[in-house]
Amino acid sequence: MQVILKQDIKHLGEQNDIVDVKPGYGRNYLIPQGFAIQATESAKKVLAENIKQAQFKQEKIKKDATELAAKLENVKLSIGAKAGESGKIFGKVNSIQIADALKAQGFDVDRRRITFEVEPKVLGEYVANLNLHKEVKVQVPFAVVGE
C-alpha cells in the first residue's frame, strides 16, 4: 500500500514522501492518526502541485534573505547598557535589543533568528549571528557601550 506522509515519521520518511507500507499499518495507524493519506492518482497530482508551489515560495524566501544579508554586511550596531566600574553589565544584552537596534536602522529581523557566539556580559565588541534562512547566515558586529 502506498501512502503520502503528512509529517516526518522516524524510520519511515519525511513529509510529502510517498512510501510503501503494509496495508494494516497504513489503514489502522497512519491514516486514522492523520500521519498519512492514501496515495491515489489524484492525491499524487495534488502533492506534485503543492511541492511545486512550495519550491517557488522557498526560492523567493531565500532570495529575500540573500538580499537582506547583502545589506547587513556593512552594518555595525551600538547597544547601550548600564555597567559597573569594572565594565561588567548589569543584566545582559539579548537578542531583543539587537533586533530593536536593527529595526531602528530599517532592518526587520526576527529576534528568534539571532544568536551569539559569546554572551555579552561586559562592555566591548561582539558578533551576533543572524540565521535569515537555513542556507543564509550573516554575522553582524556590535559594540556594547556604557550608558
Phi and psi in radians as a Rosetta constraint file:
Dihedral C 1 N 2 CA 2 C 2 CIRCULARHARMONIC -1.764 0.35
Dihedral N 2 CA 2 C 2 N 3 CIRCULARHARMONIC 2.376 0.35
Dihedral C 2 N 3 CA 3 C 3 CIRCULARHARMONIC -2.304 0.35
Dihedral N 3 CA 3 C 3 N 4 CIRCULARHARMONIC 2.722 0.35
Dihedral C 3 N 4 CA 4 C 4 CIRCULARHARMONIC -1.840 0.35
Dihedral N 4 CA 4 C 4 N 5 CIRCULARHARMONIC 2.123 0.35
Dihedral C 4 N 5 CA 5 C 5 CIRCULARHARMONIC -1.332 0.35
Dihedral N 5 CA 5 C 5 N 6 CIRCULARHARMONIC 2.349 0.35
Dihedral C 5 N 6 CA 6 C 6 CIRCULARHARMONIC -1.560 0.35
Dihedral N 6 CA 6 C 6 N 7 CIRCULARHARMONIC -0.297 0.35
Dihedral C 6 N 7 CA 7 C 7 CIRCULARHARMONIC -2.642 0.35
Dihedral N 7 CA 7 C 7 N 8 CIRCULARHARMONIC 2.935 0.35
Dihedral C 7 N 8 CA 8 C 8 CIRCULARHARMONIC -1.203 0.35
Dihedral N 8 CA 8 C 8 N 9 CIRCULARHARMONIC 2.339 0.35
Dihedral C 8 N 9 CA 9 C 9 CIRCULARHARMONIC -2.237 0.35
Dihedral N 9 CA 9 C 9 N 10 CIRCULARHARMONIC 2.135 0.35
Dihedral C 9 N 10 CA 10 C 10 CIRCULARHARMONIC -1.012 0.35
Dihedral N 10 CA 10 C 10 N 11 CIRCULARHARMONIC 2.374 0.35
Dihedral C 10 N 11 CA 11 C 11 CIRCULARHARMONIC 1.177 0.35
Dihedral N 11 CA 11 C 11 N 12 CIRCULARHARMONIC 0.189 0.35
Dihedral C 11 N 12 CA 12 C 12 CIRCULARHARMONIC -2.197 0.35
Dihedral N 12 CA 12 C 12 N 13 CIRCULARHARMONIC -0.891 0.35
Dihedral C 12 N 13 CA 13 C 13 CIRCULARHARMONIC 2.934 0.35
Dihedral N 13 CA 13 C 13 N 14 CIRCULARHARMONIC -3.124 0.35
Dihedral C 13 N 14 CA 14 C 14 CIRCULARHARMONIC -1.848 0.35
Dihedral N 14 CA 14 C 14 N 15 CIRCULARHARMONIC 3.000 0.35
Dihedral C 14 N 15 CA 15 C 15 CIRCULARHARMONIC -0.978 0.35
Dihedral N 15 CA 15 C 15 N 16 CIRCULARHARMONIC 2.443 0.35
Dihedral C 15 N 16 CA 16 C 16 CIRCULARHARMONIC 1.240 0.35
Dihedral N 16 CA 16 C 16 N 17 CIRCULARHARMONIC 0.158 0.35
Dihedral C 16 N 17 CA 17 C 17 CIRCULARHARMONIC -1.398 0.35
Dihedral N 17 CA 17 C 17 N 18 CIRCULARHARMONIC 2.527 0.35
Dihedral C 17 N 18 CA 18 C 18 CIRCULARHARMONIC -1.750 0.35
Dihedral N 18 CA 18 C 18 N 19 CIRCULARHARMONIC 2.055 0.35
Dihedral C 18 N 19 CA 19 C 19 CIRCULARHARMONIC -2.202 0.35
Dihedral N 19 CA 19 C 19 N 20 CIRCULARHARMONIC 2.669 0.35
Dihedral C 19 N 20 CA 20 C 20 CIRCULARHARMONIC -1.620 0.35
Dihedral N 20 CA 20 C 20 N 21 CIRCULARHARMONIC 2.233 0.35
Dihedral C 20 N 21 CA 21 C 21 CIRCULARHARMONIC -2.317 0.35
Dihedral N 21 CA 21 C 21 N 22 CIRCULARHARMONIC 2.867 0.35
Dihedral C 21 N 22 CA 22 C 22 CIRCULARHARMONIC -1.172 0.35
Dihedral N 22 CA 22 C 22 N 23 CIRCULARHARMONIC 2.503 0.35
Dihedral C 22 N 23 CA 23 C 23 CIRCULARHARMONIC -0.970 0.35
Dihedral N 23 CA 23 C 23 N 24 CIRCULARHARMONIC -0.684 0.35
Dihedral C 23 N 24 CA 24 C 24 CIRCULARHARMONIC -1.162 0.35
Dihedral N 24 CA 24 C 24 N 25 CIRCULARHARMONIC -0.698 0.35
Dihedral C 24 N 25 CA 25 C 25 CIRCULARHARMONIC -1.115 0.35
Dihedral N 25 CA 25 C 25 N 26 CIRCULARHARMONIC -0.733 0.35
Dihedral C 25 N 26 CA 26 C 26 CIRCULARHARMONIC -1.200 0.35
Dihedral N 26 CA 26 C 26 N 27 CIRCULARHARMONIC -0.888 0.35
Dihedral C 26 N 27 CA 27 C 27 CIRCULARHARMONIC -1.215 0.35
Dihedral N 27 CA 27 C 27 N 28 CIRCULARHARMONIC -0.671 0.35
Dihedral C 27 N 28 CA 28 C 28 CIRCULARHARMONIC -1.670 0.35
Dihedral N 28 CA 28 C 28 N 29 CIRCULARHARMONIC -0.310 0.35
Dihedral C 28 N 29 CA 29 C 29 CIRCULARHARMONIC -2.191 0.35
Dihedral N 29 CA 29 C 29 N 30 CIRCULARHARMONIC -1.049 0.35
Dihedral C 29 N 30 CA 30 C 30 CIRCULARHARMONIC -1.104 0.35
Dihedral N 30 CA 30 C 30 N 31 CIRCULARHARMONIC -0.860 0.35
Dihedral C 30 N 31 CA 31 C 31 CIRCULARHARMONIC -1.235 0.35
Dihedral N 31 CA 31 C 31 N 32 CIRCULARHARMONIC -0.831 0.35
Dihedral C 31 N 32 CA 32 C 32 CIRCULARHARMONIC -1.113 0.35
Dihedral N 32 CA 32 C 32 N 33 CIRCULARHARMONIC -0.563 0.35
Dihedral C 32 N 33 CA 33 C 33 CIRCULARHARMONIC -1.358 0.35
Dihedral N 33 CA 33 C 33 N 34 CIRCULARHARMONIC -0.171 0.35
Dihedral C 33 N 34 CA 34 C 34 CIRCULARHARMONIC 1.465 0.35
Dihedral N 34 CA 34 C 34 N 35 CIRCULARHARMONIC 0.269 0.35
Dihedral C 34 N 35 CA 35 C 35 CIRCULARHARMONIC -1.460 0.35
Dihedral N 35 CA 35 C 35 N 36 CIRCULARHARMONIC -0.332 0.35
Dihedral C 35 N 36 CA 36 C 36 CIRCULARHARMONIC -2.700 0.35
Dihedral N 36 CA 36 C 36 N 37 CIRCULARHARMONIC 2.875 0.35
Dihedral C 36 N 37 CA 37 C 37 CIRCULARHARMONIC -2.224 0.35
Dihedral N 37 CA 37 C 37 N 38 CIRCULARHARMONIC 2.744 0.35
Dihedral C 37 N 38 CA 38 C 38 CIRCULARHARMONIC -1.198 0.35
Dihedral N 38 CA 38 C 38 N 39 CIRCULARHARMONIC 2.432 0.35
Dihedral C 38 N 39 CA 39 C 39 CIRCULARHARMONIC -1.531 0.35
Dihedral N 39 CA 39 C 39 N 40 CIRCULARHARMONIC 1.317 0.35
Dihedral C 39 N 40 CA 40 C 40 CIRCULARHARMONIC -1.444 0.35
Dihedral N 40 CA 40 C 40 N 41 CIRCULARHARMONIC 2.990 0.35
Dihedral C 40 N 41 CA 41 C 41 CIRCULARHARMONIC -1.083 0.35
Dihedral N 41 CA 41 C 41 N 42 CIRCULARHARMONIC -0.748 0.35
Dihedral C 41 N 42 CA 42 C 42 CIRCULARHARMONIC -1.160 0.35
Dihedral N 42 CA 42 C 42 N 43 CIRCULARHARMONIC -0.658 0.35
Dihedral C 42 N 43 CA 43 C 43 CIRCULARHARMONIC -1.154 0.35
Dihedral N 43 CA 43 C 43 N 44 CIRCULARHARMONIC -0.606 0.35
Dihedral C 43 N 44 CA 44 C 44 CIRCULARHARMONIC -1.187 0.35
Dihedral N 44 CA 44 C 44 N 45 CIRCULARHARMONIC -0.661 0.35
Dihedral C 44 N 45 CA 45 C 45 CIRCULARHARMONIC -1.159 0.35
Dihedral N 45 CA 45 C 45 N 46 CIRCULARHARMONIC -0.745 0.35
Dihedral C 45 N 46 CA 46 C 46 CIRCULARHARMONIC -1.094 0.35
Dihedral N 46 CA 46 C 46 N 47 CIRCULARHARMONIC -0.744 0.35
Dihedral C 46 N 47 CA 47 C 47 CIRCULARHARMONIC -1.060 0.35
Dihedral N 47 CA 47 C 47 N 48 CIRCULARHARMONIC -0.773 0.35
Dihedral C 47 N 48 CA 48 C 48 CIRCULARHARMONIC -1.070 0.35
Dihedral N 48 CA 48 C 48 N 49 CIRCULARHARMONIC -0.733 0.35
Dihedral C 48 N 49 CA 49 C 49 CIRCULARHARMONIC -1.161 0.35
Dihedral N 49 CA 49 C 49 N 50 CIRCULARHARMONIC -0.735 0.35
Dihedral C 49 N 50 CA 50 C 50 CIRCULARHARMONIC -1.104 0.35
Dihedral N 50 CA 50 C 50 N 51 CIRCULARHARMONIC -0.707 0.35
Dihedral C 50 N 51 CA 51 C 51 CIRCULARHARMONIC -1.132 0.35
Dihedral N 51 CA 51 C 51 N 52 CIRCULARHARMONIC -0.719 0.35
Dihedral C 51 N 52 CA 52 C 52 CIRCULARHARMONIC -1.081 0.35
Dihedral N 52 CA 52 C 52 N 53 CIRCULARHARMONIC -0.778 0.35
Dihedral C 52 N 53 CA 53 C 53 CIRCULARHARMONIC -1.173 0.35
Dihedral N 53 CA 53 C 53 N 54 CIRCULARHARMONIC -0.673 0.35
Dihedral C 53 N 54 CA 54 C 54 CIRCULARHARMONIC -1.139 0.35
Dihedral N 54 CA 54 C 54 N 55 CIRCULARHARMONIC -0.680 0.35
Dihedral C 54 N 55 CA 55 C 55 CIRCULARHARMONIC -1.111 0.35
Dihedral N 55 CA 55 C 55 N 56 CIRCULARHARMONIC -0.712 0.35
Dihedral C 55 N 56 CA 56 C 56 CIRCULARHARMONIC -1.074 0.35
Dihedral N 56 CA 56 C 56 N 57 CIRCULARHARMONIC -0.771 0.35
Dihedral C 56 N 57 CA 57 C 57 CIRCULARHARMONIC -1.126 0.35
Dihedral N 57 CA 57 C 57 N 58 CIRCULARHARMONIC -0.740 0.35
Dihedral C 57 N 58 CA 58 C 58 CIRCULARHARMONIC -1.114 0.35
Dihedral N 58 CA 58 C 58 N 59 CIRCULARHARMONIC -0.674 0.35
Dihedral C 58 N 59 CA 59 C 59 CIRCULARHARMONIC -1.118 0.35
Dihedral N 59 CA 59 C 59 N 60 CIRCULARHARMONIC -0.705 0.35
Dihedral C 59 N 60 CA 60 C 60 CIRCULARHARMONIC -1.151 0.35
Dihedral N 60 CA 60 C 60 N 61 CIRCULARHARMONIC -0.751 0.35
Dihedral C 60 N 61 CA 61 C 61 CIRCULARHARMONIC -1.096 0.35
Dihedral N 61 CA 61 C 61 N 62 CIRCULARHARMONIC -0.737 0.35
Dihedral C 61 N 62 CA 62 C 62 CIRCULARHARMONIC -1.144 0.35
Dihedral N 62 CA 62 C 62 N 63 CIRCULARHARMONIC -0.707 0.35
Dihedral C 62 N 63 CA 63 C 63 CIRCULARHARMONIC -1.097 0.35
Dihedral N 63 CA 63 C 63 N 64 CIRCULARHARMONIC -0.783 0.35
Dihedral C 63 N 64 CA 64 C 64 CIRCULARHARMONIC -1.087 0.35
Dihedral N 64 CA 64 C 64 N 65 CIRCULARHARMONIC -0.712 0.35
Dihedral C 64 N 65 CA 65 C 65 CIRCULARHARMONIC -1.151 0.35
Dihedral N 65 CA 65 C 65 N 66 CIRCULARHARMONIC -0.664 0.35
Dihedral C 65 N 66 CA 66 C 66 CIRCULARHARMONIC -1.150 0.35
Dihedral N 66 CA 66 C 66 N 67 CIRCULARHARMONIC -0.720 0.35
Dihedral C 66 N 67 CA 67 C 67 CIRCULARHARMONIC -1.114 0.35
Dihedral N 67 CA 67 C 67 N 68 CIRCULARHARMONIC -0.751 0.35
Dihedral C 67 N 68 CA 68 C 68 CIRCULARHARMONIC -1.119 0.35
Dihedral N 68 CA 68 C 68 N 69 CIRCULARHARMONIC -0.683 0.35
Dihedral C 68 N 69 CA 69 C 69 CIRCULARHARMONIC -1.102 0.35
Dihedral N 69 CA 69 C 69 N 70 CIRCULARHARMONIC -0.683 0.35
Dihedral C 69 N 70 CA 70 C 70 CIRCULARHARMONIC -1.121 0.35
Dihedral N 70 CA 70 C 70 N 71 CIRCULARHARMONIC -0.664 0.35
Dihedral C 70 N 71 CA 71 C 71 CIRCULARHARMONIC -1.252 0.35
Dihedral N 71 CA 71 C 71 N 72 CIRCULARHARMONIC -0.563 0.35
Dihedral C 71 N 72 CA 72 C 72 CIRCULARHARMONIC -1.406 0.35
Dihedral N 72 CA 72 C 72 N 73 CIRCULARHARMONIC -0.180 0.35
Dihedral C 72 N 73 CA 73 C 73 CIRCULARHARMONIC -1.109 0.35
Dihedral N 73 CA 73 C 73 N 74 CIRCULARHARMONIC -0.524 0.35
Dihedral C 73 N 74 CA 74 C 74 CIRCULARHARMONIC -1.794 0.35
Dihedral N 74 CA 74 C 74 N 75 CIRCULARHARMONIC 0.212 0.35
Dihedral C 74 N 75 CA 75 C 75 CIRCULARHARMONIC -1.504 0.35
Dihedral N 75 CA 75 C 75 N 76 CIRCULARHARMONIC 2.380 0.35
Dihedral C 75 N 76 CA 76 C 76 CIRCULARHARMONIC -2.265 0.35
Dihedral N 76 CA 76 C 76 N 77 CIRCULARHARMONIC 2.251 0.35
Dihedral C 76 N 77 CA 77 C 77 CIRCULARHARMONIC -1.846 0.35
Dihedral N 77 CA 77 C 77 N 78 CIRCULARHARMONIC 2.739 0.35
Dihedral C 77 N 78 CA 78 C 78 CIRCULARHARMONIC -2.282 0.35
Dihedral N 78 CA 78 C 78 N 79 CIRCULARHARMONIC 2.121 0.35
Dihedral C 78 N 79 CA 79 C 79 CIRCULARHARMONIC -1.965 0.35
Dihedral N 79 CA 79 C 79 N 80 CIRCULARHARMONIC 2.197 0.35
Dihedral C 79 N 80 CA 80 C 80 CIRCULARHARMONIC -1.543 0.35
Dihedral N 80 CA 80 C 80 N 81 CIRCULARHARMONIC 2.422 0.35
Dihedral C 80 N 81 CA 81 C 81 CIRCULARHARMONIC -2.594 0.35
Dihedral N 81 CA 81 C 81 N 82 CIRCULARHARMONIC 2.576 0.35
Dihedral C 81 N 82 CA 82 C 82 CIRCULARHARMONIC -1.329 0.35
Dihedral N 82 CA 82 C 82 N 83 CIRCULARHARMONIC 2.361 0.35
Dihedral C 82 N 83 CA 83 C 83 CIRCULARHARMONIC -2.448 0.35
Dihedral N 83 CA 83 C 83 N 84 CIRCULARHARMONIC 2.730 0.35
Dihedral C 83 N 84 CA 84 C 84 CIRCULARHARMONIC -1.433 0.35
Dihedral N 84 CA 84 C 84 N 85 CIRCULARHARMONIC -3.085 0.35
Dihedral C 84 N 85 CA 85 C 85 CIRCULARHARMONIC -1.140 0.35
Dihedral N 85 CA 85 C 85 N 86 CIRCULARHARMONIC -0.512 0.35
Dihedral C 85 N 86 CA 86 C 86 CIRCULARHARMONIC -1.401 0.35
Dihedral N 86 CA 86 C 86 N 87 CIRCULARHARMONIC -0.097 0.35
Dihedral C 86 N 87 CA 87 C 87 CIRCULARHARMONIC 1.650 0.35
Dihedral N 87 CA 87 C 87 N 88 CIRCULARHARMONIC -0.010 0.35
Dihedral C 87 N 88 CA 88 C 88 CIRCULARHARMONIC -1.358 0.35
Dihedral N 88 CA 88 C 88 N 89 CIRCULARHARMONIC 2.349 0.35
Dihedral C 88 N 89 CA 89 C 89 CIRCULARHARMONIC -1.404 0.35
Dihedral N 89 CA 89 C 89 N 90 CIRCULARHARMONIC 2.459 0.35
Dihedral C 89 N 90 CA 90 C 90 CIRCULARHARMONIC -1.400 0.35
Dihedral N 90 CA 90 C 90 N 91 CIRCULARHARMONIC 1.986 0.35
Dihedral C 90 N 91 CA 91 C 91 CIRCULARHARMONIC 1.548 0.35
Dihedral N 91 CA 91 C 91 N 92 CIRCULARHARMONIC -2.503 0.35
Dihedral C 91 N 92 CA 92 C 92 CIRCULARHARMONIC -2.755 0.35
Dihedral N 92 CA 92 C 92 N 93 CIRCULARHARMONIC 2.833 0.35
Dihedral C 92 N 93 CA 93 C 93 CIRCULARHARMONIC -1.501 0.35
Dihedral N 93 CA 93 C 93 N 94 CIRCULARHARMONIC 2.293 0.35
Dihedral C 93 N 94 CA 94 C 94 CIRCULARHARMONIC -2.135 0.35
Dihedral N 94 CA 94 C 94 N 95 CIRCULARHARMONIC 3.118 0.35
Dihedral C 94 N 95 CA 95 C 95 CIRCULARHARMONIC -1.160 0.35
Dihedral N 95 CA 95 C 95 N 96 CIRCULARHARMONIC -0.456 0.35
Dihedral C 95 N 96 CA 96 C 96 CIRCULARHARMONIC -1.134 0.35
Dihedral N 96 CA 96 C 96 N 97 CIRCULARHARMONIC -0.730 0.35
Dihedral C 96 N 97 CA 97 C 97 CIRCULARHARMONIC -1.148 0.35
Dihedral N 97 CA 97 C 97 N 98 CIRCULARHARMONIC -0.667 0.35
Dihedral C 97 N 98 CA 98 C 98 CIRCULARHARMONIC -1.150 0.35
Dihedral N 98 CA 98 C 98 N 99 CIRCULARHARMONIC -0.757 0.35
Dihedral C 98 N 99 CA 99 C 99 CIRCULARHARMONIC -1.091 0.35
Dihedral N 99 CA 99 C 99 N 100 CIRCULARHARMONIC -0.697 0.35
Dihedral C 99 N 100 CA 100 C 100 CIRCULARHARMONIC -1.149 0.35
Dihedral N 100 CA 100 C 100 N 101 CIRCULARHARMONIC -0.710 0.35
Dihedral C 100 N 101 CA 101 C 101 CIRCULARHARMONIC -1.151 0.35
Dihedral N 101 CA 101 C 101 N 102 CIRCULARHARMONIC -0.671 0.35
Dihedral C 101 N 102 CA 102 C 102 CIRCULARHARMONIC -1.176 0.35
Dihedral N 102 CA 102 C 102 N 103 CIRCULARHARMONIC -0.688 0.35
Dihedral C 102 N 103 CA 103 C 103 CIRCULARHARMONIC -1.127 0.35
Dihedral N 103 CA 103 C 103 N 104 CIRCULARHARMONIC -0.625 0.35
Dihedral C 103 N 104 CA 104 C 104 CIRCULARHARMONIC -1.125 0.35
Dihedral N 104 CA 104 C 104 N 105 CIRCULARHARMONIC -0.468 0.35
Dihedral C 104 N 105 CA 105 C 105 CIRCULARHARMONIC -1.635 0.35
Dihedral N 105 CA 105 C 105 N 106 CIRCULARHARMONIC 0.063 0.35
Dihedral C 105 N 106 CA 106 C 106 CIRCULARHARMONIC 1.686 0.35
Dihedral N 106 CA 106 C 106 N 107 CIRCULARHARMONIC 0.248 0.35
Dihedral C 106 N 107 CA 107 C 107 CIRCULARHARMONIC -1.972 0.35
Dihedral N 107 CA 107 C 107 N 108 CIRCULARHARMONIC 2.189 0.35
Dihedral C 107 N 108 CA 108 C 108 CIRCULARHARMONIC -1.758 0.35
Dihedral N 108 CA 108 C 108 N 109 CIRCULARHARMONIC 1.801 0.35
Dihedral C 108 N 109 CA 109 C 109 CIRCULARHARMONIC -2.157 0.35
Dihedral N 109 CA 109 C 109 N 110 CIRCULARHARMONIC 2.309 0.35
Dihedral C 109 N 110 CA 110 C 110 CIRCULARHARMONIC -1.184 0.35
Dihedral N 110 CA 110 C 110 N 111 CIRCULARHARMONIC 2.338 0.35
Dihedral C 110 N 111 CA 111 C 111 CIRCULARHARMONIC -1.094 0.35
Dihedral N 111 CA 111 C 111 N 112 CIRCULARHARMONIC -0.463 0.35
Dihedral C 111 N 112 CA 112 C 112 CIRCULARHARMONIC -1.264 0.35
Dihedral N 112 CA 112 C 112 N 113 CIRCULARHARMONIC -0.209 0.35
Dihedral C 112 N 113 CA 113 C 113 CIRCULARHARMONIC -1.663 0.35
Dihedral N 113 CA 113 C 113 N 114 CIRCULARHARMONIC 0.092 0.35
Dihedral C 113 N 114 CA 114 C 114 CIRCULARHARMONIC -1.861 0.35
Dihedral N 114 CA 114 C 114 N 115 CIRCULARHARMONIC 2.229 0.35
Dihedral C 114 N 115 CA 115 C 115 CIRCULARHARMONIC -2.303 0.35
Dihedral N 115 CA 115 C 115 N 116 CIRCULARHARMONIC 2.896 0.35
Dihedral C 115 N 116 CA 116 C 116 CIRCULARHARMONIC -2.117 0.35
Dihedral N 116 CA 116 C 116 N 117 CIRCULARHARMONIC 2.502 0.35
Dihedral C 116 N 117 CA 117 C 117 CIRCULARHARMONIC -1.281 0.35
Dihedral N 117 CA 117 C 117 N 118 CIRCULARHARMONIC -0.775 0.35
Dihedral C 117 N 118 CA 118 C 118 CIRCULARHARMONIC -2.227 0.35
Dihedral N 118 CA 118 C 118 N 119 CIRCULARHARMONIC 2.239 0.35
Dihedral C 118 N 119 CA 119 C 119 CIRCULARHARMONIC -1.130 0.35
Dihedral N 119 CA 119 C 119 N 120 CIRCULARHARMONIC 2.222 0.35
Dihedral C 119 N 120 CA 120 C 120 CIRCULARHARMONIC -1.263 0.35
Dihedral N 120 CA 120 C 120 N 121 CIRCULARHARMONIC 1.907 0.35
Dihedral C 120 N 121 CA 121 C 121 CIRCULARHARMONIC -2.113 0.35
Dihedral N 121 CA 121 C 121 N 122 CIRCULARHARMONIC -0.221 0.35
Dihedral C 121 N 122 CA 122 C 122 CIRCULARHARMONIC -2.308 0.35
Dihedral N 122 CA 122 C 122 N 123 CIRCULARHARMONIC 2.864 0.35
Dihedral C 122 N 123 CA 123 C 123 CIRCULARHARMONIC -1.119 0.35
Dihedral N 123 CA 123 C 123 N 124 CIRCULARHARMONIC 2.507 0.35
Dihedral C 123 N 124 CA 124 C 124 CIRCULARHARMONIC 2.642 0.35
Dihedral N 124 CA 124 C 124 N 125 CIRCULARHARMONIC -2.901 0.35
Dihedral C 124 N 125 CA 125 C 125 CIRCULARHARMONIC -1.711 0.35
Dihedral N 125 CA 125 C 125 N 126 CIRCULARHARMONIC 2.405 0.35
Dihedral C 125 N 126 CA 126 C 126 CIRCULARHARMONIC -2.466 0.35
Dihedral N 126 CA 126 C 126 N 127 CIRCULARHARMONIC 3.043 0.35
Dihedral C 126 N 127 CA 127 C 127 CIRCULARHARMONIC -2.262 0.35
Dihedral N 127 CA 127 C 127 N 128 CIRCULARHARMONIC 2.294 0.35
Dihedral C 127 N 128 CA 128 C 128 CIRCULARHARMONIC -1.835 0.35
Dihedral N 128 CA 128 C 128 N 129 CIRCULARHARMONIC 2.334 0.35
Dihedral C 128 N 129 CA 129 C 129 CIRCULARHARMONIC -1.664 0.35
Dihedral N 129 CA 129 C 129 N 130 CIRCULARHARMONIC 2.170 0.35
Dihedral C 129 N 130 CA 130 C 130 CIRCULARHARMONIC -1.882 0.35
Dihedral N 130 CA 130 C 130 N 131 CIRCULARHARMONIC 2.031 0.35
Dihedral C 130 N 131 CA 131 C 131 CIRCULARHARMONIC -1.662 0.35
Dihedral N 131 CA 131 C 131 N 132 CIRCULARHARMONIC 1.501 0.35
Dihedral C 131 N 132 CA 132 C 132 CIRCULARHARMONIC -1.318 0.35
Dihedral N 132 CA 132 C 132 N 133 CIRCULARHARMONIC -0.500 0.35
Dihedral C 132 N 133 CA 133 C 133 CIRCULARHARMONIC -2.742 0.35
Dihedral N 133 CA 133 C 133 N 134 CIRCULARHARMONIC 2.825 0.35
Dihedral C 133 N 134 CA 134 C 134 CIRCULARHARMONIC -1.093 0.35
Dihedral N 134 CA 134 C 134 N 135 CIRCULARHARMONIC -0.357 0.35
Dihedral C 134 N 135 CA 135 C 135 CIRCULARHARMONIC -1.908 0.35
Dihedral N 135 CA 135 C 135 N 136 CIRCULARHARMONIC -0.118 0.35
Dihedral C 135 N 136 CA 136 C 136 CIRCULARHARMONIC -2.096 0.35
Dihedral N 136 CA 136 C 136 N 137 CIRCULARHARMONIC 1.974 0.35
Dihedral C 136 N 137 CA 137 C 137 CIRCULARHARMONIC -2.257 0.35
Dihedral N 137 CA 137 C 137 N 138 CIRCULARHARMONIC 2.495 0.35
Dihedral C 137 N 138 CA 138 C 138 CIRCULARHARMONIC -2.319 0.35
Dihedral N 138 CA 138 C 138 N 139 CIRCULARHARMONIC 2.520 0.35
Dihedral C 138 N 139 CA 139 C 139 CIRCULARHARMONIC -1.877 0.35
Dihedral N 139 CA 139 C 139 N 140 CIRCULARHARMONIC 2.213 0.35
Dihedral C 139 N 140 CA 140 C 140 CIRCULARHARMONIC -2.029 0.35
Dihedral N 140 CA 140 C 140 N 141 CIRCULARHARMONIC 2.071 0.35
Dihedral C 140 N 141 CA 141 C 141 CIRCULARHARMONIC -1.324 0.35
Dihedral N 141 CA 141 C 141 N 142 CIRCULARHARMONIC 2.546 0.35
Dihedral C 141 N 142 CA 142 C 142 CIRCULARHARMONIC -2.549 0.35
Dihedral N 142 CA 142 C 142 N 143 CIRCULARHARMONIC 2.687 0.35
Dihedral C 142 N 143 CA 143 C 143 CIRCULARHARMONIC -1.983 0.35
Dihedral N 143 CA 143 C 143 N 144 CIRCULARHARMONIC 2.392 0.35
Dihedral C 143 N 144 CA 144 C 144 CIRCULARHARMONIC -1.735 0.35
Dihedral N 144 CA 144 C 144 N 145 CIRCULARHARMONIC 2.046 0.35
Dihedral C 144 N 145 CA 145 C 145 CIRCULARHARMONIC -2.050 0.35
Dihedral N 145 CA 145 C 145 N 146 CIRCULARHARMONIC 2.665 0.35
Dihedral C 145 N 146 CA 146 C 146 CIRCULARHARMONIC -1.348 0.35
Dihedral N 146 CA 146 C 146 N 147 CIRCULARHARMONIC 2.525 0.35
